[in-house]
Structures are given as C-alpha cells and as structure tokens.
Amino acid sequence: MKSRKPHALHLFRGISTMLICAALTLSLAARSQAQEKVIHYFTGPDGAGPFGDLILDASGNLYGVTSQGGHMDNGDCILGCGTVFRLSRGSGGWKITTLHQFTGGKNGSSPSGELVADGDGNLYGAASDDVDSSGFVYRLSPTSSGWKYTVLYAFPAGGGPSGKLALDPVGNLYGVSRAGNLVFELSSTGGTWKETVLYTFTGGADGSSPIGGLTLDSSGNLYGVTLEGGNTNSVCTFVLSGCGVVFELSPNSSGGWTETVLHTFSGGTDGDEPAGPVTVDSLGNVYGTTLQGGSSSGCATQVAAGCGVVFELSSTGGKWKETVLHIFQPATDGTDGGYKGGFPQNHLTLDSDGNLYTATAAGGRVGVYQGVALKLSHISTGWAETVLDAFYGKTDGGSPASSLTLDGSGNVFGTTLIGGNRTCGMGCGVVYEIVLAK
C-alpha cells in the first residue's frame, strides 16, 4: 500500500531557440558590483551544454548535468549523449569529476532538469530514451569504487518526464510529463519501482502541457505550472489554447489527489505561458515567472506579448491572489544599453532575506542579447531589479540555462548553455560563480 509522506526538457527548446536569437532591445537595469568568474569551461569530452540547476552539498561540491558531450563515439548522439558531473573546490581551483556518461539508446541521453539528492548522497534525475522517444528516471549512488548508475523506471513511449523531480522524505519521486499531460509519482516496494498517475490534465480550465517539474511543500502538497490551458479563450503567442495556469495538487481523504488552480494567466499584464518550476516559501507563498506577458508593447517583431513577468501568489481565506513583482520591459528609445533580461524560464531562488534570484537566457547587452543573471530585492516602493551579470556569449558564457544556486556565503553559481571553449562551435558552455559585493 502506498504511504503518504510529508517535498524531457525543462527548457522549452523550441521557444528558447527563437527567443535567444531574437534581437531584443531591453531597458537599463541597476548594475551591481558583483563579479562573474568562470570556474569551469566544458570542452566536449567532459560535457557540453550544461542544462538545469546546480545543486550544492554540505561540503560545498556542485553537481549538475550536461545535455551533450561525454561519450562522443556513439551514432545515437553525434555531439555526445550528456554527462552527470561534480565540481569540487580545492587549493588549485575547481576540479571536475564525471560521475556518469550517457551512451544513448536504452542507456539514455540528454539528461534534463536539475538533480535531486537524498540524505544518503544518492542523486536522482531524468533522461531521454532515443529508441522509442520515451524517457526514464535514474539514480547515481556513491560506492567505494565509484558511482553506480541504475535506471529506476522506464516510462511508456511518449510519456517521459519534463523538468525537475521532487523527492519526499521517504524516497518517493514526483514529476510531470508534458507528452503524457500528467503528474506522476514513483515509489519503490522491495526494490521495484512503480508509477502512479496522480492527475491527468483535461486541457481545459485545469491546464494542459505541464512543464518545468514540481515543487513539494512541507505538508506534502505539489505545485507546478502548465504552459497551456486555463482560459482557452485567451490568445497567446506560442500556444494554441490558453496561456497556462499555476496548480496545486493535494492528497485527499479518498486516497487520491485534488487539483486546485491557483491562477489562470490571461496573456496580459499578469503574464503569459509559465515554463519554469515555482518556488514556495515558508509561509506558503508561491513565486514564479512567465515567458511572456507583462508589457503590451512587445519585445521584438516576432514577439508581441511582452518580455515576461515575475509573480507571487498568496492565499487569504482560501482565495489566491496574484501580485506581479516585476515586469521585464523593452526599451522605449533604443539608447539605454539594454542590460535587463527577458523571457524568464528558470525558477526563482529565495534567500533568507526574501530576495529572489534567477537568470534569463535572452535579453542583456544591446547587440549581444546573451542573457543576464539578476536579483530582485523588496524595497518600500515595490521590487528593484539588480543585474548581477550580463553575458557576452564569449569566454564568460552565454544563454544561461539554469537558475542561480546560493552558497552559505551569499555567492551564487550557475551555468550557461553556450560560450566558453569554442571547440563546440558556439562554445560548450561554462559553470560560473558570481561573488557578490560585500
């Protein structure tokens, strides 16, 4: 019997490719005195195209995945099938260790989303299956002779996970499948893993195309977003029916799960098409981003629906209210320097002071548009954006495909999809650290 416990690609690749290449003109933001330092340049054999957030262990080691690189001599993956890596800080700088190389086919390729770790140091993630277009969830376990790779569950064709997994205290995993239009749970009995479908979206007011993964709160409720659905009369730029919703799934007394739509996006100033996982604070407030919406003046000739927003959802008396904390704005005169980001699709990281951090793959320096890393701070008049770094797309990296990970000293880490070592054409990507000004 299943016990209740009190916590594919995240990046929408088609949209992302268009948006990264769009010639945006964005407005000037406050610049910080933070300094970016590249701590690793990927070269191909050690990985390429780092994708998804980094996680940090108690010893200060960073773990992540690359969508390409690694095992390069396999016909299934011309540019390599991807890796799982660890970066460890030492006296001579940071050292990379490849924990696993994917080899394609039934052994997996193109790992997506961030890793999650349990209390024993095991790592869990999702990858694609190139044989039948499905996917699976895997585990990497530390042993005395290295890391052991185990496929925990292979999904039916077309039903693989999309985005990050959530792990609860007793080891159950939760995720979404955009292709299957559902939310699932994976649980183990006697070493055998079983999938349970918790909810299937209808494509109407409840949402459609769940994406980005799930967030689990301390009470066992699941939160996520759908790219489509909701108000199916809304007209949105890249989807056919609805601008998406934020949803909550809660276990009910009959042993099933109940979906509650916390917010339905209209495609206007409230936002349009959420694509990243949400963040839940200790008070139960929900924070997230939308790819578009906010400003009606548009960001480029291809995109007329705004540059995206940062939002907060809060509940009073059981009723949820959206507050738009920040609207990514296009330039009005073309002379501002264009440091702001646009089209956010990574999740928000919340620090102990209530500041929010993320990175956008688009926007940034005029004529470059390789994205920014940014901080949002609560001030008396609202929220202020500070750009921590605007990427050039060269040795500093470009098009960040992860949010920001904070360490105990307030410094932040992230990855970029391109830039760095040019052995991969536009670059194999980098891992960077931003040292915040004291």
Buried (B, 14 or more C-beta within 10 A) or exposed (E): EEEEBEBBBBBBEEBBEBBBEBEBBBBBBEEBEBEBEBBBBBBBBBBBBBBBBBBBEEEEBBBBBBBBBBBBEBEBBEBBBBBBBBBBBEEEEBEBBBBBBBBBBBBBBBBBBBBBBBEEEBBBBBBBBBEBEBBBBBBBBEEEEEBEBEBBBBBEEEBBBBBBBBBBEEBBBBBBBBBBBBBBBBBBEEEEBEBEEBBBBEBEBBBBBBBBBBBBBEEBBBBBBBBBBBBBEBBBBBBEBBBBBBBBBBBEEEEEBEBBBBBBBBBBBBBBBBBBBBBBEEEBBBBBBBBBBBBEEBBBEEBEBBBBBBBBBBBEEEEBEBBBBBBBBBBEEEEBBBBBBBBBBBBBBBBEEEBBBBBBBBBBBBEBBBBBBBBBBEEEEEBBBBBBBBBBBBBBBBBBBBBBBBEEEBBBBBBBBBBBBBBBEBBBBBBBBBBBEE
